[in-house]
Amino acid sequence: MLTFLVVVLVSNAMIGVTSPLVARGLAPCTATRLIGVAAFVTTLASGFVLCIVCFDFVTQIPTIARVGRWSAGSFNSDDPVPVACGLACCLVLLAVVVLVIRRSAALAGDLWSSAAACRRFPPFTGQLVVVDDPEPDAYALPGWRGGHIVVTSGMLGVLDADEQQVLLAHEASHLRHRHHAYVALATLAAAANPLCRAVPAVVRTSAERWADEDAAQATGDRRLAARAVARAGLESAKAKRAHRGTLALGMSDSQVAQRAKALMAPPAPTRPLSLAVAAALVLVTMVGAFGAALTTEHRFERAHASYLQQ
C-alpha cells in the first residue's frame, strides 16, 4: 500500500518539476489544458491513495474492526500500515482537507465577486467595458454568462488602434476558452499538493500564450501582437493596480518579455516527447491509484472472511 502512495507522490512531484519544461514543448493551448487537468487529476489520485492508507490504518484498530465486521488480526498480519506512518498520513490528510477547503472558498469568492461585478455593468455596454481610470490596465473578468473585458482609459491611451485590436482579441480569447477554469484547477492542485506548487504559474503563462496566439491569428500580424504585448506590459508595470482576484486574466500579467519573444517566431508545434512525458505521468498515477484500490479491496475481503471464521 505504501508503495502505491510513493508511486503517485513521485508522479505528482515529477509533474510539478517538469511542468515548465513540458509546457515549452507543447502548443500553448495543449499545455494549458494538459498540464492544468493533469495536475488536478494526479492530485486527486494521490489524495485518494492517501485516504486509503489512512483508512487501512484506522481499520487495524480492534474496536473499529469489530464494528465493521473485519478481522483486526488479518489486517495486522497482511501488510499492515506502520503506526508512525499511519499517524503521519492522517495528519497530512487533515492538513490537505483544510487547505483545499480554504483555497476552494477563496476561488469561489473570487468567482462570485467577478460574477457580481459583471452583473453591475449596464447591459447596454456589451462584452467590452471601458473604465475611466488613468492607470493602464486590462483584464478578462469571468462571469456566469460569458464575462466581460474590462479596459481602462489609461490602457487605451497608451496603445494605438491596431494594438487595441490585439488587446481586445487577447482578452476575448480568455473568455471564449474559459482559461480561468484551468487556472482554478491548477490552483486547487497546488493547494492540495505542495509538490505541484509551480503548476499554477505555468498554466497561467500558457493561458496567456494561448491568448497571444489567438490575438496574433485574429490580426494576422505576429509582430504587431508582440509589440502590443510588450507595450501593455511595460505600461502596466508602472501602474498601481488593484487586486482583481486569482481568476481575472490580463494580457500584461505574466512573462511579458518571454511571450513577446515567442510571438516574434513562428508558432511553436507540439513535440511528441513532451506530450508523451505528461501522458505517462498521468498514466502511472492512475495505475498507482487503481492498484491501491484493488489491493485494499482484496485485504478487506480476506479480513471479512477471517472474521466470519472466528
N, C-alpha and C positions, 0 to 999 in steps of 0.2 A: 504493500500500500504506500509506504513512504517513498518507494522507488518511483511510483507514478506521480506523486507530488513533486519530487525532484525534477522529473522529466518536464512537467508542464511549467514549473517555475523557470527552468533553464530556457525553455522555448520562449516564455514571456520576456526574459532578460535579453535574449537574442533579438527579439522584435524591437525592444527598446533601444538596444545598442546599434543595430544595423539599420533602423528606420531612416536615418539621414542618407546613408549610402544607397539603400534600396530606392528611396524617392528620386535620387539623381538618375537612376537607370530606368525610370518609368515616365510615361507621359503624365503631365500634371493631373489630368482627370482620373487616370488609373491610380496614381499614387494617393490622391485624396480618398478615393473610395476604398482601395485595398488596404492601406495602412490604417485608416480610421476604423474600418469594420474588423480587420484582423486583430488589432489591439483590443477592441471591445470583446470579440468572441473568445480570444485566448485568455483574457482576464476572467470572463465568465467561467471558462473551463477550469482555470486554476482555483477560482472560488468554489466551484462545485467539488473538486477533489479535496480542497481544504475542509469543506463541510463533511465530506465522507470520512476523512481522517478523524475529525472531532467526534463525529457520531460513533465511529468504531471505538474510539477511546472511551466514550461515555458508556457504551453498551457493555464494556468489560466490568463495570461496577455490578456486583451481585444483586443489589436491590433493584436496579433498573432492568437487569436481565430477567429477573423473576416476573416483573410487571409485563415485560414484552414477550414472555414465554420463550426465552432463549437460554442456552446453557452458558453461564459465565466461564465455566471451566473450558468449554470448547473454544470460546473467544481467546482466552488467556493462553491456550496451547497452540492456537492456529495463527501464527504470525501476529502476535499482539503488538499494539502500539505502546512504546515505552512511556512511562508516566511523565517524565520530563518533557518529552517531545509532544505528548498529548496536551499537557497543560499549556505549553508554548503555542501550539496550534490554536487552542481555544482562545487564548488571549489575542493572538493575531487576528482571528476571525472576528472577535468582538470589536477590535480597533478598526478593521476594514468596514464592518457594518456601520459604525459611527461615522467614519469618513465619507462613505458613499452616501449616507443619508444627508449629511451636511452639504456635500457637493451637489447632490440632486436637488436639494432645496434651493441652493444658490442659483443653479441653472434654471430651475422652474421660475424663480423670482425674476431672473433676467428676461426670460421669455414672456412672462406675464407683463413686466414693465414695458417691454418692447411692443407687445400687442396693444397695451393700454395707450402708449404714445401714438401708435398708428391710428387708433380709434379717435384720438383727439384732433387729428389733422382734418381739415374740412374736406368733405367728399369731392368737391369740385377740383381739388388740386391734382387729382390723378396719382400716379405712382411717384412722380418727382415732387419733392418738397424743397423749396429754396428758403433757407432761414437767413434773416438779416443779421449777420454776425461777421465782423471784420476778421476774425480768426479763420484761416483756411482749414476746412475740414470737409470730409465727405465719407459717407458710410451707408451700407445696406442694413436697414432695420427690419428684421423678420417679423411677420405678423401672421394672424390666423388666415388671412385672405391674400396672401402673396407678399405683404410687406410694402415698405416704401424706401425710396432712395432719398436720403437727406443730404443736401449740399448747402454749404454756407455761401453767402455772397462774397466773402473773402476768398474762398477757393475759386469761384467763377472768375474773380477779378485777376487772379494770377495765371490763368490758363487762357490760351486763345481758343477760337471757335472749334478748330479741329481737335485740340487737346480735350476740350469739354466733351466732345463726342466719344473720345476714348474713355474718359472718366465715367460717363453715363452707361456705356456698354459694359464696362468692367463691373460696376455696381449691379447692373441688371443681371449679369451672369450669376452673381452671388445669390440673388433672389430666385432666379429661374431654376438653378440646380440645388437649391437649399443647402448651401455649403455649411451653414450654421449647424445642421444636423450632424455632419461628420466631425465638426469641431467638438460638439457636445459629446459624441461617443468617445472620442479620444480623451476628452477631459475627464469623463467618468472612469475610463480605464486607468488613467494616471492616478486618480484619487484612490481607487481600489488597490492599485498595484504600483508602488514606487519604482519598480523595475521599468515601467513604461512612462516615466515622468518626462522623457524627451519627446514623446509622440505628439502631444498637442501642438507644440511649436512646429513640428514637421508637417502635420496635417494643415495647420493654418497657413503656412508658407505655400504648401502645394495648392491649397484652395485659391490663394492669391495668384499663383502662377497660372492656374486653370482660368481664372477670370481675365488675366492678362492676355492669354492666348485667344480667348473668345473676343476680347476687345480688338486685338490685332486683326483677327479674321473679319470682324464686322466692319472695320475701317479700311481693311486692305493695305495697311501700311505698318509694318513692324517697327520701323524707325520712329514713326510718329508715336506709336504706342510706348516705345521705350522712353522717348522724350517726355511724354505726359506722365509716366510713372515716376521718372526721375525728378521732374519739376514739382509734382504734387508732394513727393516725399520730402524734398528739400524745404518746401514752404511749410509743410506740416510739422517738420522737426523744430521750426522756430516758434510754433504756436503753442499756446496753453490750452489743451483740450480737456474737456470734462470727461470723466469716466462714463463710458457708454455701455458697459457690460461685456460679458465674455462672448456673446453670440452676435454682436454687431461687427461686421467686417468692412474694412475700408481699403482703398487702393494704396494708401500710403502707410499701412500699418506695420509691415514686416519685410525685412530683407530687400529693401528698395534697390540698392546697388546691384545685388545678385540678380534680381528679376529684370532690371533694365538691361543688364549684360546678356541675359538669356534671350531677350527679345531682339537683340541685335544679331542673333544667329538664327538659322533655320529651326523650326520646331523639333524638339528632341523626340526621337522614337522610343518606344518601349523595348528595353533589352530583355530577351528571354531569360537570361540568368537572374536578373533582379526579380522578375515575375516568379521564377521557379523557387527562389530562396524564400520569398514571402509565402507562397503556397505551401512549401514544405514545412515551414514553421507552424502554420495553422494546422496542417495535417497531423504533424507529430503531437501537437497539443490535444487535438480531438481524439487521437488514438489513445493518448495517456488518460484522458477523462473517461473514455469508453472502457478501457482496461480496468480502471479503478472501480467503476460501477459494476462491471461483470464480476470482479474479484469479491467485492462486498456482497453481491447477491449470493454467490456460492458459499461465502462464510456464514451468512445468515441461514441459509438452507441447512448447512451442517449443524449449526448451533441449535436450530429449532428441532432437528431430528434427534440430537443428543438430549435435549430437554424432554422430549416425548418418551425417550427410552429410560429415563430416570425413574 
